[in-house]
Amino acid sequence: MAMSLLSIHAARAGTSASSGSKTVETAGTALSIALPMVAGGITLLKHDRVGSAQLVVETVLTVGTAYALKSFVRERRPDGSDFRSFPSATTALSASGSSFLWGRYGWEYGLPAFAVTQFVSYSRVQAKQHHWYDTLASSALAAGYGYILTTPFEERYHIQTSMEPAPGGAMIQMSYRW
């Protein structure tokens, strides 16, 4: 009796662990799709047509290169299902959005997006679809394309403002670039 209760508990624990792993994988996949869409939404909100074009080109090149490399590099997935592990196309999609946001709008946008990409990478490794170096290679691809293609965003009217603490108050600075 005690043995059968232990086996039932062990079976339930195995089921919940696999369903938890599936939840992480699903969340990672959803975030990998959402991140470039959010980046595109930010370009639209900022009326940044150049940024929109850069995002599309960077994403297409990053994901396209990932799929091309999958055809040439035969790396078995950790679950053994096939030989298309290297690099991770899911991570490449997410990393293209985060590298674009960092390069175009700075660390304030890029750092949270980078954290999302790291979760996507974790979810792919956790699901045994990729090795850690598969996801690292995808992030490196995106960072490379981002460095080459993405230019920093300049406000339309070239007005820059800043605020700094000063003794007894604050200093507000406004500058206009011709």
Stockholm file with secondary structure:
# STOCKHOLM 1.0

chainA/1-178         MAMSLLSIHAARAGTSASSGSKTVETAGTALSIALPMVAGGITLLKHDRVGSAQLVVETVLTVGTAYALKSFVRERRPDGSDFRSFPSATTALSASGSSFLWGRYGWEYGLPAFAVTQFVSYSRVQAKQHHWYDTLASSALAAGYGYILTTPFEERYHIQTSMEPAPGGAMIQMSYRW
#=GR chainA/1-178 SS CHHHHHHHHHHHHHHHHHHHHHHHHHHHHHHHHHHHHHHHHHHHHTTCHHHHHHHHHHHHHHHHHHHHHHHHCCBCCTTSSCSBCSSCHHHHHHHHHHHHHHHHHCHHHHHHHHHHHHHHHHHHHHTTSSCHHHHHHHHHHHHHHHHHHCCCCCCTTCEEEEEEEETTEEEEEEEECC
#=GC SS_cons         CHHHHHHHHHHHHHHHHHHHHHHHHHHHHHHHHHHHHHHHHHHHHTTCHHHHHHHHHHHHHHHHHHHHHHHHCCBCCTTSSCSBCSSCHHHHHHHHHHHHHHHHHCHHHHHHHHHHHHHHHHHHHHTTSSCHHHHHHHHHHHHHHHHHHCCCCCCTTCEEEEEEEETTEEEEEEEECC
//
